[in-house]
Amino acid sequence: MKILLVHQYFLEKGDGGGSRFNEMTKTWGKEGHQVTVISGIVNYVSGKENEHSKGKFTYKQPNFYENVDVVRCHVSKSYNSNFIGRLWAYFTFVFSSVWAGMFSVKGKFDVMVVTSPPLFVGITAYIISRLKRVPLVFEIRDLWPESAIDTGVLNNKTAIKMAYWFEAFIYRKAKLINVLTPAFREKLIKNKNVPAEKIIYISNAADFTLAERLEGSFDPKKFRQEEGIDDRFVVTYVGAHGVANHLIQLIDAAEQLQDTNVLIQLIGDGMRKEFLVEEVQKRGLTNVKFVPVVPKEEVFKYVLASDMGASVLKNVDTFKTIYSNKTFDYMSCKKPILLAIDGVSRQLIEEADCGIFAEPENAADIVAKIKIYMSGDIDLKEKGENGYKHAKKYFDRNTLALNYLSEMKKIARKNS
């Protein structure tokens, strides 16, 4: 089967960030399927492009993985400047990805997968699927435009109306819609009138391969000593430092934890990072550590050497419907989770008995929950093992990648 994937944030090798489709396409390629990826040149966490892409509108990366080719397309470097800059970056990718689909990607395909957000990749999806006469699978990683509205990023009434119209349009045109949480499925059926038979559920997943490989060779104690954190209770957050993540709540918690040995460690980059660094300096906090974007293997080393992993978001209703991708990374590393996200994410860690919920944007509650876990009354290793076993049973990335393939084959057969 020949698969065309459009994913603006498909990672370069060594980039930090969510690697869902990097891992998925590896599996598809190893199964003998030919995958072509159309992606952007800018890493969504750092907002930076790689050196070898500079000055190029598109460029090809053949044999990126086994049976996987990548075509990188221009994205404006204004991505992390502000909302207008990010909006322009989205649309520059629409232009460049349509161009790549028309002129850089040759041959016929059996199925096309497009993953959102940004919702605007749906423009690319519709145009290329029509031009190449290929059935479209549209994946929803985050409900958009709701998440942009709830976080205050999108507030123009005309733009909101147009976004909802286009969302409904692309849902109609897709042959299949994949959602990453059961709550998304419920929202699409009840609130957006999408037929239930059109929706499949293949969630985010845990990357066990890397965690298990490191477990046998990596020495967390030595790493902690080298990092100067051996005597600290380390709570690590990995991911974007943006508006939606609202990491100021962890800074506020750190301010209340100055009389303890807790260290809040923030790994990544994003639009709000400069503000966060300035806040830490202004408050004179010595218990917050910033780590720049690092490759996935290095990220896992930091997690494995931590006491807890933190998943946090802004306290808005839309985020009650999502699974935080980083939560699965913590589970694969056998680390208990500090979760400041209500809804299905809370249900996940409570079912797995692998962490503790704190009310989002409530620094006092975050502090109280951290203190419960650092008291010694809870077996951190046991909680970590619980999460690992739960993720292994229900969220193994290789298994889910094969399930995805099965669904794509069904669509391809119907179209043949």
VOGU-3710 file (C-alpha; in Angstrom, 3 decimals, decimal comma):
1> mkillvhqyf> 0,000/0,000/0,000  1,188/3,541/-0,813  0,403/6,042/1,934  0,611/9,840/1,717  0,859/11,578/5,098  0,515/15,343/5,565  1,828/16,386/8,968  3,199/19,887/9,460  5,115/18,840/12,598  6,748/15,568/11,481
11> lekgdgggsr> 10,040/15,655/13,368  13,538/15,704/11,990  15,833/13,047/13,442  17,119/14,341/16,748  14,371/16,947/17,165  12,495/17,225/20,429  8,709/17,078/20,507  5,819/14,689/19,978  6,922/11,813/17,743  3,598/9,996/17,216
21> fnemtktwgk> 3,853/9,793/13,437  7,604/9,320/13,346  7,028/6,079/15,233  3,870/5,185/13,268  5,563/5,561/9,884  8,534/3,468/11,028  6,127/0,621/11,725  4,262/1,094/8,439  7,537/1,089/6,523  8,804/-2,035/8,277
31> eghqvtvisg> 5,533/-3,735/7,320  6,484/-3,167/3,678  4,263/-0,187/2,861  5,638/2,850/1,010  5,067/6,082/2,931  5,571/9,636/1,669  5,381/12,450/4,229  4,727/16,108/3,403  5,895/18,188/6,348  7,157/21,609/7,406
41> ivnyvsgken> 10,712/22,787/7,975  10,052/24,389/11,386  10,083/22,446/14,637  6,843/23,303/16,445  8,458/23,392/19,906  11,523/25,535/19,162  10,012/27,457/16,241  13,342/27,045/14,432  14,262/25,462/11,124  17,197/23,137/10,579
51> ehskgkftyk> 20,355/24,461/8,955  20,125/22,341/5,794  16,646/23,677/4,966  17,536/27,370/4,883  16,751/29,161/1,643  14,773/26,231/0,228  11,058/26,258/-0,593  10,902/22,458/-0,586  13,482/19,723/-0,291  13,384/15,927/-0,244
61> qpnfyenvdv> 14,677/13,466/2,315  14,568/10,072/0,601  14,827/6,950/2,771  14,249/8,945/5,956  13,273/5,611/7,485  12,853/2,240/5,817  10,297/2,777/2,987  9,605/6,312/4,264  10,394/9,433/2,180  9,900/12,975/3,476
71> vrchvsksyn> 9,304/16,190/1,555  9,943/19,282/3,674  8,065/22,475/2,812  8,522/26,148/3,593  7,013/27,496/6,837  7,372/31,116/7,896  9,920/31,646/10,673  7,341/33,855/12,414  5,825/30,675/13,933  6,676/31,436/17,582
81> snfigrlway> 6,513/35,256/17,420  2,813/35,854/18,194  -0,649/34,710/17,086  -0,530/36,597/13,768  2,920/35,163/13,106  1,714/31,654/13,843  -1,351/32,116/11,633  0,873/33,240/8,787  3,127/30,227/9,390  0,104/27,935/9,089
91> ftfvfssvwa> -0,914/29,427/5,762  2,605/29,443/4,318  2,640/25,708/4,968  -0,703/25,349/3,184  0,767/27,054/0,097  4,043/25,145/0,131  2,478/21,755/0,935  -0,059/22,067/-1,901  2,835/22,932/-4,208  4,772/19,898/-2,988
101> gmfsvkgkfd> 1,718/17,674/-3,436  1,312/18,848/-7,004  4,928/18,926/-8,189  7,260/17,140/-5,742  5,232/14,049/-4,882  4,768/11,779/-7,872  2,639/8,719/-8,507  -0,626/7,367/-7,178  -1,506/6,659/-3,571  -3,933/4,240/-1,957
111> vmvvtspplf> -4,777/6,446/1,006  -3,965/9,903/2,363  -3,701/10,681/6,087  -3,780/14,277/7,314  -3,335/15,144/10,990  -4,607/18,315/12,673  -4,086/20,805/14,293  -3,539/23,092/12,616  -6,986/22,764/11,052  -5,689/24,585/7,971
121> vgitayiisr> -3,882/21,439/6,794  -7,402/20,428/5,794  -7,027/22,820/2,834  -3,992/20,866/1,679  -5,843/17,631/2,373  -8,861/18,525/0,283  -6,928/19,896/-2,698  -4,432/17,029/-2,924  -7,023/14,322/-2,286  -9,097/15,703/-5,165
131> lkrvplvfei> -6,143/16,151/-7,517  -4,741/12,695/-6,822  -8,137/11,019/-6,399  -7,116/9,422/-3,128  -9,405/8,722/-0,138  -8,796/11,015/2,838  -8,347/9,990/6,468  -8,491/13,088/8,678  -6,995/12,792/12,162  -7,936/15,055/15,070
141> rdlwpesaid> -5,195/15,414/17,697  -6,914/18,412/19,306  -10,397/19,874/18,860  -9,921/23,007/16,811  -11,140/25,767/16,723  -12,451/25,144/20,282  -8,984/24,946/21,848  -7,897/28,200/20,168  -11,092/29,936/21,318  -10,890/28,644/24,907
151> tgvlnnktai> -7,280/29,758/25,311  -8,040/33,217/23,927  -5,837/32,718/20,867  -8,801/33,043/18,476  -11,393/35,691/19,329  -12,443/37,342/16,059  -16,097/36,421/15,418  -15,724/36,266/11,653  -12,601/34,096/11,882  -14,346/31,780/14,365
161> kmaywfeafi> -17,381/31,423/12,085  -15,148/30,611/9,108  -13,143/28,093/11,157  -16,287/26,224/12,210  -17,544/26,223/8,626  -14,298/24,795/7,314  -14,160/22,213/10,095  -17,609/20,914/9,117  -16,597/20,960/5,440  -13,488/18,846/5,924
171> yrkaklinvl> -15,343/16,373/8,147  -17,842/15,854/5,321  -15,132/15,322/2,732  -13,082/12,856/4,766  -13,786/9,179/4,202  -12,676/8,394/7,732  -11,950/10,471/10,843  -9,536/9,281/13,506  -9,810/10,707/17,021  -7,240/10,422/19,789
181> tpafreklik> -9,633/10,203/22,745  -13,113/8,766/23,382  -14,246/12,284/24,347  -13,436/13,543/20,845  -15,615/10,814/19,376  -18,511/11,775/21,623  -18,141/15,477/20,736  -18,109/14,784/17,005  -21,229/12,637/17,164  -23,287/14,749/19,594
191> nknvpaekii> -22,138/18,292/18,804  -20,940/18,162/15,209  -23,320/15,598/13,676  -20,554/13,367/12,323  -21,852/9,812/11,610  -20,526/7,350/14,198  -19,540/4,824/11,502  -17,163/7,399/10,018  -15,105/7,690/13,225  -12,305/5,441/14,474
201> yisnaadftl> -10,334/5,754/17,705  -6,565/5,225/17,609  -5,111/7,182/20,489  -1,763/8,631/21,421  0,582/5,945/22,593  3,671/5,133/24,626  7,122/4,674/23,085  8,377/1,583/24,890  11,251/0,836/22,506  13,404/3,781/23,562
211> aerlegsfdp> 12,541/3,578/27,260  13,320/-0,136/27,428  16,574/0,271/25,509  17,765/2,989/27,887  16,661/1,095/30,971  19,386/-1,506/30,487  22,257/0,925/29,836  21,400/4,245/31,445  22,444/5,082/35,014  19,926/7,608/36,463
221> kkfrqeegid> 21,927/8,140/39,667  25,081/9,049/37,768  23,060/11,360/35,493  21,551/13,134/38,503  25,009/13,631/39,978  26,312/15,042/36,697  23,333/17,413/36,504  23,792/18,516/40,116  20,315/17,380/41,155  21,128/14,261/43,153
231> drfvvtyvga> 19,650/15,628/46,389  16,468/17,056/44,811  12,930/15,767/44,391  12,701/16,394/40,644  9,384/17,082/38,916  9,969/17,229/35,159  7,759/18,765/32,491  8,557/17,979/28,852  6,990/19,817/25,932  5,925/23,129/24,448
241> hgvanhliql> 6,132/26,335/26,493  3,090/27,976/24,901  -0,135/29,709/25,837  -2,114/26,477/26,127  0,463/24,848/28,422  0,215/27,682/30,952  3,468/26,748/32,657  3,258/29,772/34,922  1,256/27,529/37,257  4,392/25,435/37,821
251> idaaeqlqdt> 6,443/28,582/38,424  3,842/29,702/40,994  4,070/26,282/42,664  7,870/26,438/42,706  7,680/29,777/44,506  5,686/28,108/47,278  8,129/25,174/47,418  11,309/27,149/48,052  11,634/25,738/51,562  11,723/22,159/50,230
261> nvliqligdg> 14,171/20,193/48,086  11,760/20,154/45,122  13,157/21,099/41,711  10,761/21,960/38,876  12,503/21,058/35,602  11,060/22,436/32,347  12,338/20,888/29,106  11,461/22,442/25,758  10,790/25,763/24,090  7,919/27,881/22,837
271> mrkeflveev> 6,251/31,250/22,566  6,081/31,828/26,348  9,502/30,545/27,363  11,184/33,964/27,480  8,406/35,229/29,733  8,767/32,213/32,037  12,533/32,640/32,316  12,056/36,329/33,150  9,491/35,445/35,836  11,859/32,989/37,502
281> qkrgltnvkf> 14,645/35,564/37,486  12,353/38,347/38,748  11,160/36,185/41,638  14,682/35,007/42,451  13,721/31,324/42,267  16,530/28,780/42,511  14,314/25,702/42,317  13,341/25,982/38,632  15,606/24,602/35,920  15,140/25,253/32,186
291> vpvvpkeevf> 16,480/22,736/29,696  16,435/23,548/25,958  14,909/21,321/23,305  16,858/18,060/23,210  16,535/14,864/21,126  13,996/12,274/22,262  16,665/9,966/23,693  18,021/12,797/25,867  14,476/13,697/26,958  13,953/10,150/28,174
301> kyvlasdmga> 17,185/10,322/30,169  15,913/13,387/32,008  12,586/11,658/32,671  14,215/8,440/33,859  16,333/10,491/36,276  13,277/12,339/37,673  10,960/11,507/40,556  7,755/12,561/38,765  6,617/13,695/35,326  4,262/16,677/35,022
311> svlknvdtfk> 1,449/17,110/32,498  -0,237/20,516/32,738  -2,530/22,682/30,617  -4,612/25,821/30,916  -7,862/25,285/32,824  -10,375/25,321/29,939  -13,165/22,899/29,039  -11,680/21,804/25,696  -8,628/20,335/27,409  -10,867/18,030/29,409
321> tiysnktfdy> -11,246/16,028/26,188  -7,558/15,376/25,471  -4,865/12,887/26,379  -1,561/14,674/26,925  1,060/12,975/24,776  3,811/13,474/27,366  1,772/11,479/29,895  2,417/8,339/27,848  6,157/9,060/27,780  6,173/9,246/31,580
331> msckkpilla> 4,260/5,959/31,736  6,728/4,217/29,430  9,555/5,457/31,701  7,749/4,102/34,787  7,409/7,506/36,414  4,411/8,612/38,511  2,517/11,560/37,048  1,574/14,949/38,436  -1,460/15,818/36,328  -3,004/19,285/36,199
341> idgvsrqlie> -5,488/18,436/33,433  -9,059/17,448/34,241  -11,363/15,192/32,219  -10,269/12,112/30,276  -6,598/12,573/31,201  -7,565/12,464/34,871  -9,652/9,338/34,248  -6,638/7,740/32,563  -4,196/8,147/35,449  -6,837/7,256/38,048
351> eadcgifaep> -7,747/4,051/36,191  -4,064/3,191/35,885  -3,366/4,282/39,503  -0,161/5,882/38,280  -0,241/9,452/39,567  -2,113/12,250/41,249  -4,489/14,931/40,000  -4,078/18,595/40,931  -6,561/21,279/40,002  -5,264/23,146/36,927
361> enaadivaki> -4,072/26,720/37,591  -4,300/26,116/41,351  -0,700/26,460/42,542  -1,595/25,658/46,155  -3,159/22,355/45,119  -0,193/21,517/42,883  2,104/22,153/45,866  -0,049/20,009/48,164  -0,055/17,102/45,702  3,705/17,241/45,177
371> kiymsgdidl> 4,200/17,201/48,947  2,004/14,100/49,240  4,262/12,273/46,808  7,515/13,463/48,348  6,409/12,557/51,887  7,593/8,961/51,576  4,131/7,564/52,335  3,581/6,606/48,679  5,644/4,047/46,780  6,744/6,009/43,712
381> kekgengykh> 8,171/2,919/42,057  4,862/1,081/42,404  2,932/3,991/40,866  5,398/4,099/37,990  5,062/0,365/37,392  1,262/0,712/37,402  1,417/3,290/34,626  3,846/1,219/32,602  1,663/-1,903/32,784  -1,493/0,036/31,895
391> akkyfdrntl> 0,139/1,717/28,907  1,666/-1,564/27,782  -1,773/-3,163/27,768  -3,781/-0,391/26,113  -1,421/2,138/24,516  1,441/0,299/22,851  2,457/2,377/19,814  3,377/-0,584/17,616  0,011/-2,254/18,194  -1,872/0,970/17,492
401> alnylsemkk> 0,180/1,589/14,319  -0,886/-1,826/13,033  -4,519/-1,048/13,902  -4,198/2,175/11,900  -2,876/0,198/8,929  -5,850/-2,127/9,119  -8,289/0,785/8,921  -6,411/2,357/6,021  -6,497/-0,912/4,084  -10,267/-1,018/4,423
411> iarkns> -10,590/2,503/2,988  -8,154/1,703/0,163  -10,083/-1,451/-0,780  -13,376/0,471/-0,909  -11,774/3,021/-3,235  -10,148/0,482/-5,590
//
